[in-house]
Amino acid sequence: MNEQTDAALLPLSMVMTCYNVEKYVKEAILSCLQQDYQGAMQLIIVNDASTDHTAEEIDKTLAEHAQGWDVTVLHHERNKGVAASTDTGWAVAKHPWIVMVDGDDIQYPDRCSKTARIVAEHPELSMIVMSAQKFSDENPDMGILPYCVENYKEEIPELHILSTPQDRAKNYLHRGRNPRLNGFGCAMAFRRDLYEKWGNLCRDWEDDGHYAQDPAWEVRAYMCAPVCGSREVACKYRIHENNIFSRQESYDYAGILAQERAKEKYAAFRERTNIHMLQDVERAHHDGLTDWSAEDIRELELFLLRKLHGTQVRANWWDASLFEKIHRIRSHKGKADFLVRDWAIPRLLPLRVFAAWRWWRERAKRK
């Protein structure tokens, strides 16, 4: 970091969470240390009890490259999950804005500069969601993850600001044609006073933070202050075998088996996330933490309940008995997108038979 920092510039804290990323963490740390931003910066690294050599790689990289940096390294004695790791990092962040960083991604050198510029132009914001470039070791450019949902077909605005409670409710609840913000943690930044207002994500689940921190913080920001999306690219988002969002993109037989298992694993992860978010909505309404109307809050609860139904149908699907699968379909029919979009009846087949059926269908479609 350049020693000639300007005291007038916005101070930033970068919080990096790491778990079993020994192959990638050096590159991730260097991309943080090589930011071109001239303001005061702090780097906080949380190692969530990695079982590989992540801790050694962190120490070695910092010893060689972090001279002059304000760096804090925190280690969990046992694996607590990404949400708990975020709590650990945010608790010691000392600057007014927090830039979220993952231990397997690569930050663009101007990410912090872009964040600070947006905040300077729009100081009322509590959350900024930028775009990210997907890549893997095999494919350096897998396309851009825009700040909005990928099925938004119209031209994506350069900067999309949601100021009023009505704007935020309309956007989050998918009302009308507007670019709904995505909750990709690797490209998000938050005002730290959200933490002071809400406290830890894991306030009631201290022993288990294995759920998604990004949508949980996103819904908190949406409910109480202006938010925005930016088309500028913040980082390179790495797709790899240990990534919970990883997908094999090919439609070969093995690829479909892996894809279905990944969906099942992700559903169990998101089930816990949706339960936590519903608790936050109830708390926001009860404690006056939101500026949304009572009607919008009720619609938000129903919206999250539908998502919860979908994750409950998907979770552990291929290990459930045929009787259990039929019970889930009957219980959740009409409430879960899973039953409409992905065809419930063929999913009653064993996983390998279903994968073969889907492979044949996709092959016929490509012809």
Phi, psi and chi 1 to 4 in degrees:
 res  aa     phi    psi   chi1   chi2   chi3   chi4
   1 MET       -  137.4 -178.0  173.0   64.2      -
   2 ASN   -64.2  131.5 -165.5  -48.6      -      -
   3 GLU   -71.8  -20.8  -65.3  179.9   -0.4      -
   4 GLN   -84.6   69.2  -63.2  179.1  -20.8      -
   5 THR   -83.5  147.7   56.8      -      -      -
   6 ASP   -97.0  117.5 -174.4  -15.9      -      -
   7 ALA   -61.9  -21.2      -      -      -      -
   8 ALA   -79.4  -15.6      -      -      -      -
   9 LEU   -76.4  154.1  -67.4  175.5      -      -
  10 LEU   -66.3  121.1  175.3   72.7      -      -
  11 PRO   -71.5  142.0  -14.1   29.2      -      -
  12 LEU  -129.5  143.7  -62.5  171.3      -      -
  13 SER  -112.3  127.6  -64.5      -      -      -
  14 MET  -101.8  123.5  -56.2 -178.1   78.5      -
  15 VAL  -112.1  115.8  175.8      -      -      -
  16 MET  -109.4  126.1  175.6 -173.4  -66.7      -
  17 THR  -104.5  138.6   55.8      -      -      -
  18 CYS  -134.4  137.4  -56.7      -      -      -
  19 TYR  -150.5  114.3  178.4   67.6      -      -
  20 ASN    51.0   56.2  -73.4   -4.0      -      -
  21 VAL  -125.6   39.8  -73.4      -      -      -
  22 GLU   -59.3  -30.1   63.5  174.7  -17.3      -
  23 LYS   -74.2  -21.6  -67.1 -165.8  -64.7 -175.6
  24 TYR  -119.5  -15.6  -47.3  118.9      -      -
  25 VAL   -68.4  -32.1   70.8      -      -      -
  26 LYS   -61.2  -47.9  177.7  178.2 -179.7  178.8
  27 GLU   -62.6  -37.8 -164.3  172.3   14.6      -
  28 ALA   -64.8  -45.1      -      -      -      -
  29 ILE   -65.3  -44.7  -67.5  173.1      -      -
  30 LEU   -60.0  -37.0  -70.1  178.5      -      -
  31 SER   -66.1  -27.2   70.5      -      -      -
  32 CYS   -76.4  -42.4  -65.5      -      -      -
  33 LEU   -70.1  -18.3  -60.0  178.9      -      -
  34 GLN   -99.7   20.0  -67.2  166.2   -1.5      -
  35 GLN   -63.6  143.1  -68.7  -67.5  -58.0      -
  36 ASP   -88.7    5.3   63.0   10.7      -      -
  37 TYR   -69.9  139.6 -171.9   53.9      -      -
  38 GLN   -98.6   -6.4  -59.8  -60.9  -57.9      -
  39 GLY   -81.5  173.2      -      -      -      -
  40 ALA   -65.2  136.9      -      -      -      -
  41 MET  -138.0  150.1  -65.2  177.2   64.7      -
  42 GLN  -131.4  135.8  172.4 -167.7   23.6      -
  43 LEU  -114.4  123.1  175.6   60.0      -      -
  44 ILE  -116.7  124.9  -58.3  163.6      -      -
  45 ILE  -116.3  125.2  -57.5  173.1      -      -
  46 VAL  -114.1  115.0 -177.5      -      -      -
  47 ASN   -96.1  114.0  173.6   30.5      -      -
  48 ASP   -87.5   61.3 -168.4   22.1      -      -
  49 ALA    54.4   50.0      -      -      -      -
  50 SER   -60.0  144.9  -62.8      -      -      -
  51 THR   -98.9   -2.8   57.2      -      -      -
  52 ASP  -102.4 -149.5   60.0    3.8      -      -
  53 HIS  -100.3   28.5  -63.1  -70.4      -      -
  54 THR   -59.0  -45.1  -64.6      -      -      -
  55 ALA   -60.1  -43.3      -      -      -      -
  56 GLU   -65.7  -39.8  -68.4   86.5  -19.0      -
  57 GLU   -64.5  -38.4  -76.9  -64.6  -40.9      -
  58 ILE   -62.1  -50.8  -68.9  171.4      -      -
  59 ASP   -61.2  -43.1  -67.5  -18.9      -      -
  60 LYS   -64.8  -44.7 -179.5 -179.5  176.6 -178.5
  61 THR   -64.7  -43.4  -56.8      -      -      -
  62 LEU   -67.3  -38.5  -67.1  176.3      -      -
  63 ALA   -62.4  -33.4      -      -      -      -
  64 GLU   -87.7  -26.9  -65.9  175.4   -4.8      -
  65 HIS  -129.3   -7.0  -58.7  -78.3      -      -
  66 ALA  -102.0   19.1      -      -      -      -
  67 GLN   -60.2  132.0  -68.7   77.6   10.4      -
  68 GLY    86.7   -4.7      -      -      -      -
  69 TRP   -94.0  149.5  -97.5   82.4      -      -
  70 ASP   -89.0   98.6  178.9    2.7      -      -
  71 VAL  -122.7  135.5 -178.6      -      -      -
  72 THR  -124.7  127.7  -58.8      -      -      -
  73 VAL  -114.2  127.1 -178.9      -      -      -
  74 LEU  -122.8  137.6  -56.2  165.6      -      -
  75 HIS  -120.5  129.1  -63.2  -81.5      -      -
  76 HIS   -81.5  139.0  -73.2  169.2      -      -
  77 GLU   -74.1  -24.4  -67.1 -176.7    1.2      -
  78 ARG  -140.0  158.2   55.4 -174.4  174.2   75.6
  79 ASN   -70.8  121.7 -178.9 -106.1      -      -
  80 LYS  -111.5  -14.3  -65.1 -177.2  177.6 -178.1
  81 GLY   103.2  162.9      -      -      -      -
  82 VAL   -68.8  -34.6   64.4      -      -      -
  83 ALA   -65.4  -43.0      -      -      -      -
  84 ALA   -66.5  -35.3      -      -      -      -
  85 SER   -64.3  -39.0  -61.6      -      -      -
  86 THR   -62.1  -43.7  -57.6      -      -      -
  87 ASP   -56.7  -45.3  -76.7  -16.4      -      -
  88 THR   -59.6  -43.9  -60.2      -      -      -
  89 GLY   -71.1  -44.7      -      -      -      -
  90 TRP   -64.2  -30.5  -77.3   39.0      -      -
  91 ALA   -64.0  -28.6      -      -      -      -
  92 VAL  -105.4    1.4  -60.4      -      -      -
  93 ALA   -67.0  133.6      -      -      -      -
  94 LYS  -113.8   -2.4   60.0 -173.2  179.8 -175.9
  95 HIS  -104.0  160.3  -66.2  -41.7      -      -
  96 PRO   -71.0  -16.9   21.7  -32.0      -      -
  97 TRP  -127.5  141.2  -89.5   80.2      -      -
  98 ILE  -115.3  124.5  -64.9  173.4      -      -
  99 VAL   -99.5  121.0  176.5      -      -      -
 100 MET   -83.9  134.4  -65.3  178.5   68.6      -
 101 VAL  -136.9  142.6  178.9      -      -      -
 102 ASP  -108.1  150.4  -69.2  -28.8      -      -
 103 GLY   -76.0    2.2      -      -      -      -
 104 ASP  -122.9    7.3   51.2    0.8      -      -
 105 ASP  -107.5  171.1  -63.2  -26.4      -      -
 106 ILE  -122.2  123.0  -58.8  172.4      -      -
 107 GLN   -83.2  138.3  -53.5  -55.8  -52.4      -
 108 TYR   -67.1  143.5  -82.6   28.6      -      -
 109 PRO   -62.1  -19.3   18.2  -30.0      -      -
 110 ASP  -104.7   16.3   59.3   -8.3      -      -
 111 ARG   -60.6  -47.9  178.4 -179.8 -179.3 -176.9
 112 CYS   -66.2  -36.4  -70.6      -      -      -
 113 SER   -62.7  -42.6  -61.2      -      -      -
 114 LYS   -63.0  -44.1  -68.6  172.0  179.5  174.4
 115 THR   -61.1  -47.8  -58.5      -      -      -
 116 ALA   -63.9  -36.7      -      -      -      -
 117 ARG   -65.2  -43.0 -171.2 -168.0   71.8 -111.7
 118 ILE   -63.5  -42.1  -66.7  172.2      -      -
 119 VAL   -64.6  -39.8  173.8      -      -      -
 120 ALA   -63.4  -36.5      -      -      -      -
 121 GLU   -80.1  -25.6  -66.0  171.6   -4.8      -
 122 HIS  -137.6   73.8  -55.8  -81.0      -      -
 123 PRO   -66.3  -12.2   22.3  -32.7      -      -
 124 GLU   -77.4  -11.6   74.3  -80.2    6.0      -
 125 LEU   -68.5  150.8  -65.7  174.8      -      -
 126 SER  -115.8  -16.0   64.8      -      -      -
 127 MET  -149.7  139.1  178.0 -178.0   76.0      -
 128 ILE  -125.4  125.4  -60.8  169.3      -      -
 129 VAL  -111.8  115.5 -178.1      -      -      -
 130 MET  -101.0 -178.7  -59.0  176.6   78.9      -
 131 SER   -95.4  167.3  -57.4      -      -      -
 132 ALA  -142.5  152.6      -      -      -      -
 133 GLN  -100.8  124.1  179.5 -171.8   -7.7      -
 134 LYS   -78.1  142.6  -72.0 -167.8  -62.6 -176.7
 135 PHE  -157.1  165.0   80.5  107.0      -      -
 136 SER  -141.4  174.9   66.7      -      -      -
 137 ASP   -63.1  -29.4  -66.9  -20.0      -      -
 138 GLU   -88.2  -28.8  -61.1   77.9   24.5      -
 139 ASN  -131.3  106.6 -172.6  -12.5      -      -
 140 PRO   -71.1  -15.0   25.9  -33.7      -      -
 141 ASP  -141.7  100.5 -174.8    1.7      -      -
 142 MET  -105.0   17.5  -61.2  172.3   65.2      -
 143 GLY    98.7  173.3      -      -      -      -
 144 ILE   -98.4  133.8  -62.8  -65.5      -      -
 145 LEU   -89.9  102.5  -76.3  170.1      -      -
 146 PRO   -70.2  165.2   26.5  -32.4      -      -
 147 TYR   -68.8  -11.1   70.8   79.1      -      -
 148 CYS  -117.0  168.1   67.4      -      -      -
 149 VAL   -58.6  143.7  -69.5      -      -      -
 150 GLU   -70.6  -17.3  -66.6 -172.8    3.9      -
 151 ASN   -86.9    7.5   59.8    6.1      -      -
 152 TYR   -78.2  112.2 -178.0   76.3      -      -
 153 LYS   -91.3  -15.7  -59.1  -59.8 -176.6 -177.0
 154 GLU   -81.3  173.1  -61.4  173.2   14.0      -
 155 GLU   -61.0  127.4  179.7   65.2   22.5      -
 156 ILE   -81.2  124.6  -59.1  172.4      -      -
 157 PRO   -61.1  149.1  -19.2   30.7      -      -
 158 GLU   -60.2  -43.8 -171.0   67.9   34.8      -
 159 LEU  -138.5  124.1 -163.6   68.1      -      -
 160 HIS  -118.3  105.0 -173.5   49.9      -      -
 161 ILE  -103.6  132.5  -62.5  177.4      -      -
 162 LEU  -115.5  104.0  -55.0  166.7      -      -
 163 SER   -95.6  -50.7  -61.6      -      -      -
 164 THR   -84.6  158.4   68.1      -      -      -
 165 PRO   -57.2  -36.8  -22.7   31.5      -      -
 166 GLN   -65.1  -42.1  -65.1   78.3   15.1      -
 167 ASP   -62.1  -43.1  -73.5  -17.9      -      -
 168 ARG   -68.4  -41.5  -77.2  179.1  -92.5  126.1
 169 ALA   -63.9  -44.5      -      -      -      -
 170 LYS   -59.7  -41.5  177.6 -179.4  177.6 -178.4
 171 ASN   -70.9  -47.8 -172.1  -91.7      -      -
 172 TYR   -65.7  -35.8 -163.4   92.8      -      -
 173 LEU   -89.4    8.8  -61.5  170.3      -      -
 174 HIS    61.6   39.0  -64.3 -153.2      -      -
 175 ARG   -87.4  126.9  -64.0 -178.9 -168.6  146.2
 176 GLY    75.1 -173.1      -      -      -      -
 177 ARG   -96.0   92.7  -66.7  -69.5  -57.4  164.4
 178 ASN  -145.1  148.1   54.6   76.3      -      -
 179 PRO   -72.5   98.4   24.4  -30.5      -      -
 180 ARG   -65.1  128.1  161.5   79.0  169.7   84.1
 181 LEU   -65.9  140.8  -58.3 -167.3      -      -
 182 ASN   -90.1  149.9  -99.7  -22.2      -      -
 183 GLY  -102.6   58.0      -      -      -      -
 184 PHE   -84.1  107.8  -72.6  109.9      -      -
 185 GLY   -56.2  -32.6      -      -      -      -
 186 CYS   -64.7  -16.6   63.6      -      -      -
 187 ALA  -123.4   23.6      -      -      -      -
 188 MET  -111.1  150.6  -60.9  171.9   83.3      -
 189 ALA  -137.7  144.7      -      -      -      -
 190 PHE  -131.8  147.0  -66.5   90.4      -      -
 191 ARG   -70.2  133.1 -174.4 -169.2  -66.9  -86.7
 192 ARG   -68.8  -22.4 -167.4 -173.7 -178.3  -82.3
 193 ASP   -67.8  -12.3   60.7   14.6      -      -
 194 LEU   -61.8  -39.9  -84.2  176.3      -      -
 195 TYR   -66.0  -41.2  179.7   80.1      -      -
 196 GLU   -64.8  -32.0  -65.4  163.8   -0.4      -
 197 LYS   -79.2  -41.2 -175.1  174.1 -176.5  176.9
 198 TRP  -100.2  -30.9  -74.2   87.2      -      -
 199 GLY    80.9 -165.9      -      -      -      -
 200 ASN   -61.6  147.6  -77.2   -6.8      -      -
 201 LEU   -64.3  -39.9  -73.3  175.8      -      -
 202 CYS   -94.9   35.7  -58.2      -      -      -
 203 ARG   -58.1  -33.1   64.5 -170.6 -175.6  -79.6
 204 ASP  -107.0   -6.3  -62.3  -35.6      -      -
 205 TRP  -126.2   52.9  -62.9   -5.1      -      -
 206 GLU   -59.0  -29.0  -66.8  -66.1  -16.8      -
 207 ASP   -87.6   -6.3  -67.2  -26.0      -      -
 208 ASP  -150.7  101.0 -170.1   -2.3      -      -
 209 GLY  -109.5   34.2      -      -      -      -
 210 HIS   -85.6   70.4  -66.7  -86.4      -      -
 211 TYR  -154.1  171.3   56.6   93.6      -      -
 212 ALA   -79.2  122.1      -      -      -      -
 213 GLN   -78.9  -28.6   84.2  -73.3    8.1      -
 214 ASP   -69.6  -50.2   30.2   12.2      -      -
 215 PRO   -67.4  -27.0   21.6  -31.7      -      -
 216 ALA   -67.0  -43.5      -      -      -      -
 217 TRP   -72.0  -33.4  -85.4  109.8      -      -
 218 GLU   -60.2  -47.3  178.9 -169.7   39.1      -
 219 VAL   -67.9  -32.1   75.4      -      -      -
 220 ARG   -62.5  -45.7  -72.2  179.3  170.4 -170.3
 221 ALA   -64.2  -45.2      -      -      -      -
 222 TYR   -56.6  -38.1 -101.4   95.0      -      -
 223 MET   -77.4  -12.1  -76.3 -167.1  -69.7      -
 224 CYS  -135.9   -7.8   62.5      -      -      -
 225 ALA  -161.6  162.6      -      -      -      -
 226 PRO   -59.6  144.8  -26.1   36.0      -      -
 227 VAL  -134.4  165.9  -61.3      -      -      -
 228 CYS  -153.0  159.7   88.6      -      -      -
 229 GLY  -118.3  142.7      -      -      -      -
 230 SER  -125.6  137.1  170.9      -      -      -
 231 ARG   -75.9  -12.6 -153.9  164.7   65.2 -171.1
 232 GLU   -63.2  145.5  -66.6 -176.5  -79.6      -
 233 VAL   -90.1  127.2 -179.6      -      -      -
 234 ALA   -91.5  -38.3      -      -      -      -
 235 CYS  -159.1  174.2   63.0      -      -      -
 236 LYS  -104.2  119.8  -63.0  175.5   71.9  174.5
 237 TYR   -95.9  114.7  174.8   65.4      -      -
 238 ARG   -84.9  129.6 -170.9 -170.3  -58.1  -90.6
 239 ILE   -98.6  122.4  -56.2  -65.8      -      -
 240 HIS  -150.5  178.0   59.3   90.2      -      -
 241 GLU   -67.6  -26.0   65.3  -81.8    4.0      -
 242 ASN   -95.4    2.0  -66.2  -34.2      -      -
 243 ASN   -80.0  129.8 -170.8  -49.5      -      -
 244 ILE   -65.9  -19.4 -163.6  161.6      -      -
 245 PHE   -96.1    4.6  -61.0  106.4      -      -
 246 SER   -64.6  143.3   64.0      -      -      -
 247 ARG  -139.3  137.7  -61.4  -76.4 -172.7  -86.6
 248 GLN   -82.4  120.0  -70.1 -160.4   22.7      -
 249 GLU   -81.3  -17.0  -51.6 -116.7  -26.2      -
 250 SER   -75.9  156.7   64.0      -      -      -
 251 TYR  -103.5   30.5  -80.7  105.4      -      -
 252 ASP   -77.0  169.6   60.5   16.6      -      -
 253 TYR   -60.4  -48.0  179.1   67.1      -      -
 254 ALA   -63.8  -35.7      -      -      -      -
 255 GLY   -63.3  -39.0      -      -      -      -
 256 ILE   -70.5  -39.1  -70.3  174.4      -      -
 257 LEU   -58.8  -46.8  -74.6  171.7      -      -
 258 ALA   -64.9  -39.1      -      -      -      -
 259 GLN   -63.4  -43.2 -172.2 -178.0   68.4      -
 260 GLU   -65.8  -40.1  -72.6  -60.0  -48.2      -
 261 ARG   -65.2  -38.5  -79.7  -61.5 -173.4 -168.3
 262 ALA   -64.4  -40.9      -      -      -      -
 263 LYS   -62.1  -41.1  -75.4 -178.5  179.4  179.4
 264 GLU   -63.8  -44.5 -176.7 -178.8   55.2      -
 265 LYS   -64.8  -43.0  179.2 -179.7  177.4 -177.9
 266 TYR   -66.2  -35.1 -179.0   50.7      -      -
 267 ALA   -62.9  -42.2      -      -      -      -
 268 ALA   -64.2  -37.8      -      -      -      -
 269 PHE   -64.1  -45.8 -175.3   76.1      -      -
 270 ARG   -73.8  -24.2  -74.8  -55.0  -64.2  -96.9
 271 GLU   -59.3  -46.7 -180.0 -179.1   -4.2      -
 272 ARG   -63.9  -38.4  -64.0 -177.8   58.0   79.0
 273 THR   -62.0  -46.5  -54.0      -      -      -
 274 ASN   -65.3  -37.0  -74.6  -41.2      -      -
 275 ILE   -61.9  -44.8  -68.6  171.3      -      -
 276 HIS   -63.7  -42.4 -178.3   85.2      -      -
 277 MET   -63.5  -38.8  -69.1  164.6   70.2      -
 278 LEU   -63.2  -37.5  -78.4  162.8      -      -
 279 GLN   -63.0  -39.7  -69.0  175.8  -12.6      -
 280 ASP   -66.3  -38.8  -89.8  -13.0      -      -
 281 VAL   -62.6  -43.9  172.3      -      -      -
 282 GLU   -62.6  -42.3 -178.8 -179.0   -3.4      -
 283 ARG   -64.7  -42.7  178.4 -175.2  170.3 -153.6
 284 ALA   -59.3  -43.4      -      -      -      -
 285 HIS   -67.9  -41.5 -174.9   58.6      -      -
 286 HIS   -71.9  -40.0 -177.1  -91.6      -      -
 287 ASP   -97.2    4.0  -63.5  -14.4      -      -
 288 GLY    69.9   34.3      -      -      -      -
 289 LEU   -88.9   -2.6  -63.4  174.8      -      -
 290 THR  -123.0  151.5 -180.0      -      -      -
 291 ASP  -104.4   10.8   56.8    5.0      -      -
 292 TRP   -74.8  154.9  -74.8   25.7      -      -
 293 SER   -72.8  159.3   68.5      -      -      -
 294 ALA   -59.9  -36.5      -      -      -      -
 295 GLU   -65.1  -42.6 -177.4 -179.1  -10.7      -
 296 ASP   -68.1  -37.0  -75.2  -22.3      -      -
 297 ILE   -63.4  -41.6  -75.5  -67.4      -      -
 298 ARG   -63.8  -40.6  177.7   57.2 -177.3  159.6
 299 GLU   -66.5  -36.0 -171.2  174.0  -16.0      -
 300 LEU   -62.6  -42.1  175.0   59.7      -      -
 301 GLU   -59.9  -44.3  -70.8  176.1  -21.0      -
 302 LEU   -65.3  -38.8  -65.5  174.2      -      -
 303 PHE   -60.5  -47.4  178.8   81.5      -      -
 304 LEU   -70.2  -32.1  -66.4  175.3      -      -
 305 LEU   -64.4  -39.5  -81.4  170.0      -      -
 306 ARG   -62.1  -40.9  -75.3 -165.8  -63.5  -89.1
 307 LYS   -63.8  -40.0  -74.4 -178.4  170.9  -69.1
 308 LEU   -63.4  -42.2  177.6   60.1      -      -
 309 HIS   -56.6  -44.3  -78.9  -60.7      -      -
 310 GLY   -61.8  -43.1      -      -      -      -
 311 THR   -70.0  -34.3   57.6      -      -      -
 312 GLN   -67.9  -32.5  -71.8  173.6  -24.3      -
 313 VAL   -69.0  -42.6  172.2      -      -      -
 314 ARG   -73.3  -38.3  -73.0 -177.7  177.2   91.8
 315 ALA   -57.8  130.4      -      -      -      -
 316 ASN    54.2   30.5  -54.4  -45.5      -      -
 317 TRP   -60.7  -47.2  177.6  -99.3      -      -
 318 TRP   -77.3  -11.4  -62.4  109.8      -      -
 319 ASP   -96.1   -8.6  -65.7  -35.2      -      -
 320 ALA   -77.8  153.1      -      -      -      -
 321 SER   -73.1  163.9   66.6      -      -      -
 322 LEU   -59.7  -40.1  178.4   60.8      -      -
 323 PHE   -61.2  -44.1  176.0   82.4      -      -
 324 GLU   -64.4  -40.6  170.1   62.8   19.6      -
 325 LYS   -61.1  -45.5  -70.4  174.5 -178.2  174.3
 326 ILE   -63.2  -39.2  -66.7  172.7      -      -
 327 HIS   -61.9  -43.0  172.3   70.9      -      -
 328 ARG   -63.8  -42.5  -68.6 -172.8 -165.5 -178.4
 329 ILE   -61.4  -45.0  -69.9  172.8      -      -
 330 ARG   -66.7  -37.2  -66.4 -178.0   64.4 -175.9
 331 SER   -73.1  -33.9  -60.4      -      -      -
 332 HIS  -109.1    0.4  -62.4  -78.0      -      -
 333 LYS   -57.1  131.5 -168.2  166.0  180.0   60.3
 334 GLY    86.6   -7.7      -      -      -      -
 335 LYS  -112.1  -22.2  -58.1  174.0 -175.2  174.9
 336 ALA  -115.7  128.3      -      -      -      -
 337 ASP   -58.6  -30.4  -66.4  -18.8      -      -
 338 PHE   -52.0  -35.2  174.1   79.9      -      -
 339 LEU   -80.3  -17.9  -57.6  179.6      -      -
 340 VAL   -97.5  -49.0  177.9      -      -      -
 341 ARG   -77.0  -35.1 -172.9  171.5   58.2 -117.1
 342 ASP  -110.6   14.2  -67.8  -35.0      -      -
 343 TRP    62.0  100.8  -68.7   31.2      -      -
 344 ALA   -68.8  -42.0      -      -      -      -
 345 ILE   -62.8  -48.9  -59.8  -57.5      -      -
 346 PRO   -60.2  -24.7  -24.7   34.8      -      -
 347 ARG   -74.7   -3.1  -74.5  179.6  177.1  -85.3
 348 LEU   -77.9  -14.4  -64.7  175.8      -      -
 349 LEU   -70.9  159.2  -59.4  169.3      -      -
 350 PRO   -59.5  153.4  -22.6   32.8      -      -
 351 LEU   -55.2  -44.4  173.6   56.5      -      -
 352 ARG   -68.1  -36.1  -68.8 -174.2  177.6  -83.5
 353 VAL   -68.5  -42.4  177.5      -      -      -
 354 PHE   -60.6  -42.9  172.8   81.5      -      -
 355 ALA   -63.3  -40.9      -      -      -      -
 356 ALA   -64.8  -41.7      -      -      -      -
 357 TRP   -60.8  -44.9  168.4   80.2      -      -
 358 ARG   -68.5  -37.9 -133.4 -176.7   94.9 -167.0
 359 TRP   -60.1  -45.3  171.3   83.0      -      -
 360 TRP   -62.0  -42.7  173.8   82.7      -      -
 361 ARG   -63.4  -44.2 -165.6  168.4  136.0 -127.4
 362 GLU   -68.5  -37.0  -66.0  -64.0  -22.9      -
 363 ARG   -65.4  -41.4 -172.2  167.6  174.0 -126.5
 364 ALA   -65.5  -35.6      -      -      -      -
 365 LYS   -67.4  -37.5 -166.2 -175.8  -61.9 -178.1
 366 ARG   -70.1  -28.8  -74.3 -157.9  -58.0  -86.8
 367 LYS   -72.7      -  -71.0  179.6  178.9  179.1
